[in-house]
Amino acid sequence: MRHDEPRLGEVSVERGAWRFERPIDTGTDPYLLDHVVEGLPVFPAAYLVGLMTQAAHRIRPHLGVVGVRDVRFVQAARFRGTRGFQLAVTAEPEEAEPDDIPVVISSSMSPPREGSPRILRTHAHGKVRLGAPKERAARFQRIDFSGAADYAELYALPREIQHGPAFLAGVEYQRHAPDQLLAVIAPPGGPQRGWREDRDTPGWPSTLLNAILHVGFSLGVLSSARTLLPLELEAADLYAVPEGQVQVFARRQSVHGGRQAFHVVSWDGQGRPVGVFRGFVLQEVP
């Protein structure tokens, strides 16, 4: 797996529940140093979704990941200095819906004082939908981005967040309306790298999920001029992983009490859908 993708840990299975666990810090996962929020490396929310799809696909390897739903981002995973924690990804298939697999991502950390209990946190939970991949016909028109603005401008917003090379996937963007944003994204390091170096890697590439959802995040920041935190992803339909550049359209659907909800659509160079994300909700930081 490429150095900028998260990975599952050692697996154990007990009473039908699959648990993947491993230690994680900025040494084991150096890409974390490329995603810094208010001075601290933070595990990206889209990478949590990527790990969910990896876990579900490991349980049902004969099926493909066709979507996620009811994803909630509970608490950010922050890293202070070289201190890390034990990351756990737990998936437990249900008899009623064997191909809709609930996944919870949590962590445990040594206490600051000897004799105190370990610090336990839940970072995200949701369901991964599995099924037989279907060939999708082209239905999107490729947009001409001649004269578009450099996406680096969006990476600079907000000031509290710094991105390094592992996350620099945006290429160009256009904003024709206050509630809309169009962008071109490419694999970090250039289109020649591809989004997935190993076709046998389970789940969906976290870098691809992150790059697509970052377009919605950027629209939210442009609209509010405030730092935002992801709260939830109502549902997403995931199609074939593309080879190179992807075009993305984000539209703000609603604003309420500091929360913004977005619809994000992406397609490849032939106009075939890559992913459709509904109810991507961001919350302004107080």
N, C-alpha and C positions, 0 to 999 in steps of 0.2 A: 504494500500500500504506500502511496506517495507520502512524503514527509509532512505535507500540509493537510492531511486527512486524519481524523480521529480513528481510533480502533477499539474494538471490544477487548476485554480481558479474558482470563481463563474462565471456562464455563463449568458450572455444576448444575445438576438437575435433581430436584427433589419434589415429589408429589405433583409432577406436571409443571412446575415452575422452573424456568430457565434463568440462571443468574450468571451474568458476565461481570467479572470484577478484576480490577487492576489498580495499581498506584498511578497517579498522574500528577505531574508538576511541570514547570517550565523547562526542565531538563529532558524529561521523557517526551514532551510534546512542545518543541520549540516554537511552533507556529503561534502559540499563545502570546508570545512576545510581540506579535504583529497585530494584536487586537487588545488595545489598552484603553480602558475607560476610567477617567478621573485618576490617572496615575497607576492603575492596577490592571494586570492582565485578566481578562474575563473570557470564559468559555462562551463562544458565540451561540445564540439561541438556535440558529439554523443548524449548527453542528449537533445540537441535542436531537433535533429531528432526524439528522443523518444517522446517528447512533440507533435511534428507534427503528429505522428501516433496516439497518444491519442486523439487529437482534431478531426481528421478525423473519427476515429472509434466511437466517441461519436455522431457524426452527422449521421452516417450510421451503427448503432449497429448490424444490421442483416448481415452485410458483414464483411469479414476479411481484415486485412492489408496484401496486397500481394506485395507491393513495394513502393519505393519512386523514384523520379527523379527530375533533375534540381535543386538540393539543393545548395544554395550558403550561405557560412558563411561570413557575412558582417562585423560585429564588435564584438569583444569579450565582454562578460559581466563580468566585474571585480568588486570585492567587497573590499572596504576600511574600515577596522575596523568593527564596528557594523552597518555602514550605508548600507542600502539596496535600493531597488527601487520597483516600481510597474511593475510586469511582465504581458504582454498581449500576448495571442496567438489567432490570428484571422484567421478564416477559412471561405471561401465563395465559396460554390459549384457553378459550372458553368452549364448552361442548356445544352451546347453542349457536355460536358463531365461530367455527374453528379457523376461518381464514380472516377474521377480524381480531387482531392480537393486541391486547392491552400491554403497554410498556411503561415502566416507571424508571426514571433516572434519578439516583440519589447519591449521597456521598457520606463518608464518615471521616472525622479528623481527630487527631490526638488533642486532648484538652490542654489549655495553656498552663495548668497547674496539676501536678501529680496528685492522684487520688480523686480527681474530678471525672465525671463520665465523659465518654467520647462525644464529640459534637456531630449530630446527625442532621442532615438537610435533604429535602426533596427539591430537585431542580426543575423537573418537568414530567408530565405524564400525558398520554394520549393513546390512540389506537392506530395501528397500521393495517391497511387493507391489502390483501394478497389475492392474486388471480392470474389467469393466463394473459400474457401481454397480447395486445391487438394492434395490428398495423393501422396507423391513422393516416387518412388522406390529407393532403395539403389543403388548408382552408384559410390561411392568413396571407396577406399580401406583404411582400418584403418592402420595408420602408427605406427611402433614400435619406441617408444621414449626411449628405454633402453639406459642409459648412456648419455641422453641429458643434456644440461646445465640448471641451475636454472634460471627461468624467472626473478627472482629478479634482475639479472644483467641488464636487459632491463629497469626495472622500475627506475634504478639509472641513466639512460641516458635520456635526458641531465641533467646536474646539476641544471639548472634553474627551473626544474619541480620536485616537491615532491608529492608523492602519499601516501595516508593513507589507512587504512583497507578497506574502502568502494570501493576502486578501484583495490585492489590487486587480480585480477582474473587470471592472468597468472600463469601457473604451470611449464612448461618446454619449451625449444625451441631448434631448430636445424637450422643451416645455412650452407647448402651444396654449395651454390653459392652466389656471391656478390649481385645478384639482386633477391634473393629468401630468404624467411624466413618461417619456419614451427613452429607451436606452439600448445600447449595444454592449454586450458583455462577452468576454472571452476567457478561457482558462488562465488562471494566474501563471505568469511566465510566458504567455503567448499562445495563440491558437494551435501551434504545432504540437503542444504538449497533450492536448486532449483533456477532457474532464475526467476520464477514467483510464488509468494506465494499464490496469489489469482487468480484463473482462470478467474474470471469476470473482472479483471483489463483491461481497454481498451488499445489498441495499443500494441506496442512491448516494452519489458523490456529495459530500457535505459542502465542498467548495461551490458546486453548481447551485444547490439550494440557497446557500448564503448569498451568492451573487444575484440571483433572481429576487430574493426577498429584500436585498439591500436597496433595490430600486424603489420599492414601496416605502422602506424606511427613509430614504432620502427625500421622497416627496413629502413625508410627514414632517421632516425637519425643515424643509423649505417653507412649508405651510405655517408652521408654528414658531420657527426660530428658537426652539427649545430642545434640550436633550430629551430623547424618548427612550422608553423601555418597552420591549415586546411583552404582551400579556397573553395572547392566545392566537391560535390559527384554527378557525372553525373547520375547514376541510380543504383538501388539495387532491387533485387528480394528477397522477404522474404517468408520463408516457415514456417513450424511448429516450435514453441518454444521448444527446447530440455529439457530434464529432468536433465542432469548432464554435464559431461565433453564434450567439443567440440574441434575438431581439426580444425586448421586454416592454410591456405596457402596464403601467400602474395607474389606477384611478381611485381617488378618495371617494368613499361612498357616504360616510357620515362623520359628524363631529359632535361629541356630547361630553360635557364635564371633563375636558382635558384628554378625552379618548378619541382617537381617530381610527376608523375602520377602512381597509383597503381591499380592492380586488386586483390581483396581479396575474397577467397572462404572459406566456412566453412561447416562442416558436423558433424553429431552426431556419437555416438558409434556404430550404425548399418550401417553407411555409407550413411545415408539419408541427402540430402542437408539442411542446416539451412539458409544460406544467401549467395548471390553472389553480390559483390559490384564492380561496374565498374567506372573508372574515379574518384578515390579518390585522389584529388590533394592537395599537401602540398607545402607551400612556405617557403623558408629560411628567417629567421628574419634578417634584415640588421645589 
